[in-house]
């Protein structure tokens, strides 16, 4: 079981209470805010270079993530140079997918090295 304790969200103005979520129903999502710094790579994926963009990806919180590679994989250009991507911030949310629990999501912002 995974206990959610640091909840900062509310529904219709009412604070949500901490809940318990079965371990198999816990999901860890990353919101990666980034820029494509290479005009050639930006053209390849039909996006604008040097513009703030974001992707949301399911993550395994028990493993060290290569955030730039996650972005390249999401954009379907896994072999592109990692120097073409600049990570601005990484936010994450932990959610419970079990419909039978009163558990809610928690989220945190993590500043990225520039």
N, C-alpha and C positions, 0 to 999 in steps of 0.2 A: 504494500500500500504506500501511496505517496500522499503526504499531508501538505495541503496548501495553507500557509499561515499568513503571508504578507500580502493581503488583498487590499487594493486601493480603488476598486471599482464599485459602482452601484447600479442598480436597476430602478428606474423611475424614482430616483432620489433616495432610495433606501440602501444603506450599506450592505454589501454581500458578506455573509458569514463564512469563515474558513470551513473547508470541507475536506473529505478524504476521497481520493480517487484511486481505483485499482491501478497498480503499476503498469499493466498492459494498455491502459487507456490514457496514459500521460503522453502528450506530444510536445516537443520543443521546437518552436519555429523561430527562424532568424529572418529579420528584415535587414537586408544589406543595402545601404545607401552608398552609391558609387558614381564615378565619372569614367567615361571612356576617353582617355587622353590621346589616343591615336586616331587621327581623322580617317585613315585607311580602314582600321577595324570598325569604326563607327559606320562608315559607308557599307561595309560588308554586312552588318546586321541591321542596316536601315534605321539607325538612331543618330542623334546629334552628338557630336563630340563636345567635351567640356561642359556638359549639362548634367545637373543632379538627377540621377535615376535611382530606382530601387527595385529589388526583387525580394520575394518571400519564399523561403525554402525550409522544408522539414529537415531537422538536424538531429544528430545523436549527441546528447550532452556528455556522454562518457568518452568521447573521442575528440582529439584536437582537430579542428577544422582548418582547411586551407581555404580561406574565405575568397580569395581571388579566383581560385580554381572553381569554387562553387558558382561564382558569377559567370565565368567562361562556359562552364557546363550548361548553365541555365540558358545562356545565349546561343547554345549549340555550336560553339567554336572552341572546343576543349584544347586544341593545339595552339591557339593564339598566344602570343607572348604575354606573360603576366604584367609586364611593364606597361601594357596598354590600358590597364585598369588602375584607378586610384580609389581606395576604400575611404569613405568619409566617416561613416558611423555604422555600427551594428546594433540593432535593437533585437530583443528576443521576447517571446511570450511562451508561457507554459500553459497548456490548456488540457482539460479533461474531456475526453470524447464520450465518456459514459453518460447516457441520458438519465440514468437512475440516481445520479449523485447531485448534490447541491454545490459541488465545487465549481469555482469560476477560474478565469484566467488571471495570471500575473504577468507583468511585463516590466522590462528593465532596459535602459539605454546604456550602451557601452561605447565609449569614445574610441575611435580608431587612431592608430599612429599615422601621421601624415608623412 
